[in-house]
Amino acid sequence: MSIAESLRVMVVDDMSISRGLLISALEEMGIFKVVAESSGENAVRRIASDPVHLVLCDYNMPGMNGLQLLDAMRRNRITQRVGFILVTGTPTREIIDTGKRLGLNNLVQKPFSTQSLKRAIESVVGRF
């Protein structure tokens, strides 16, 4: 079984269109074990009870933003080693520096292509 076939990914974005674009790109890569959440709060609860290998998370969400979700995951023994890629249209120096400090694995800038997303994922989980 290839990495793509076995990889479990969670997509977290408050916008259904954005979730759909990420899921479509993942499917185009051959990644079909995908779950989606519309909020950081829901994601942190779900991932603790149903772990995944990788989280693709939007930065700008109401309530818990992407970096707050990353921080919550890194503080939890069950989720602290899960790969985390932040997806944002505004990758400011502050976001990047805070992400690195919290253990961010990679960042993808919106709008993204399937190829740029694949490169970001492969840098975290290996080539597939």
C-alpha positions in Angstrom: 0.0 0.0 0.0 1.4 3.4 -1.0 1.7 6.4 1.4 -1.2 8.1 -0.4 -3.4 5.1 0.0 -2.8 4.7 3.7 -2.5 8.4 4.7 -5.4 9.7 7.0 -5.9 13.4 6.6 -8.2 15.9 8.4 -9.2 19.1 6.6 -10.2 21.9 8.9 -11.8 25.0 7.4 -14.9 27.1 8.3 -15.7 27.6 4.6 -17.3 24.6 2.8 -16.0 25.7 -0.6 -12.4 25.8 0.8 -12.9 22.3 2.4 -14.2 21.0 -0.9 -11.2 22.4 -2.8 -8.7 20.8 -0.4 -10.5 17.5 -0.5 -10.7 17.5 -4.3 -6.9 18.2 -4.5 -6.3 15.3 -2.0 -8.4 13.0 -4.1 -6.6 14.0 -7.2 -3.4 12.9 -5.5 -4.9 9.5 -4.6 -5.6 10.4 -0.9 -9.1 9.2 -0.1 -9.0 8.7 3.7 -10.1 12.2 4.5 -12.3 13.6 7.2 -13.4 17.2 7.5 -14.3 19.6 10.3 -15.7 23.2 10.1 -14.1 24.5 13.3 -10.9 24.1 15.3 -13.0 23.2 18.4 -14.6 20.3 16.6 -11.3 19.2 15.1 -9.4 19.1 18.4 -12.1 16.9 19.9 -12.3 14.6 16.9 -8.6 14.1 16.4 -8.1 13.2 20.0 -10.6 10.3 19.7 -9.9 9.4 16.0 -6.3 10.2 15.2 -5.1 11.1 11.7 -1.6 11.4 10.2 -1.9 14.9 8.9 -4.0 18.0 9.4 -4.6 20.6 6.7 -6.0 23.7 8.5 -7.1 27.1 7.4 -5.5 29.9 9.5 -8.4 32.4 9.6 -11.4 30.8 11.3 -13.8 32.1 14.0 -13.3 30.9 17.5 -10.2 28.8 17.3 -7.9 29.8 14.5 -5.4 27.5 12.8 -2.5 28.3 15.1 -4.6 27.9 18.2 -5.6 24.4 16.9 -1.9 23.6 16.3 -1.1 24.8 19.9 -3.9 22.6 21.3 -2.7 19.6 19.4 0.9 20.0 20.4 -0.1 20.2 24.1 -2.0 16.9 23.9 0.1 13.8 24.2 -2.2 11.9 21.8 -2.0 14.5 19.0 1.4 16.2 19.5 3.2 14.3 16.8 0.5 14.7 14.1 1.7 16.5 11.0 0.2 20.0 10.6 0.1 22.1 7.5 -1.4 25.6 7.8 -3.3 27.0 4.7 -3.5 30.8 4.5 -3.9 33.6 2.1 -1.9 35.9 4.3 1.3 34.2 5.4 2.7 37.1 7.5 6.0 36.9 9.3 4.2 36.8 12.6 2.1 33.8 11.5 5.1 32.0 10.2 7.2 32.7 13.3 4.4 31.7 15.7 3.8 28.5 13.6 7.4 27.5 13.7 7.5 28.1 17.5 4.4 25.9 17.9 5.8 23.1 15.7 4.2 23.8 12.3 5.4 21.3 9.7 4.6 23.4 6.6 2.5 26.2 5.2 0.6 26.4 1.9 -0.5 29.8 0.5 -3.9 30.3 -1.0 -4.7 30.1 -3.8 -2.9 26.8 -4.0 -2.5 24.3 -6.8 -2.7 20.5 -6.4 1.1 20.4 -7.1 2.0 23.0 -4.5 -0.2 21.2 -1.9 1.4 17.8 -2.9 4.9 19.2 -2.4 3.9 20.6 1.0 2.4 17.2 2.1 5.4 15.2 0.7 7.8 17.4 2.7 6.0 16.2 5.9 5.1 12.5 5.1 7.5 11.6 2.3 7.2 11.2 -1.4 4.2 9.3 -2.8 
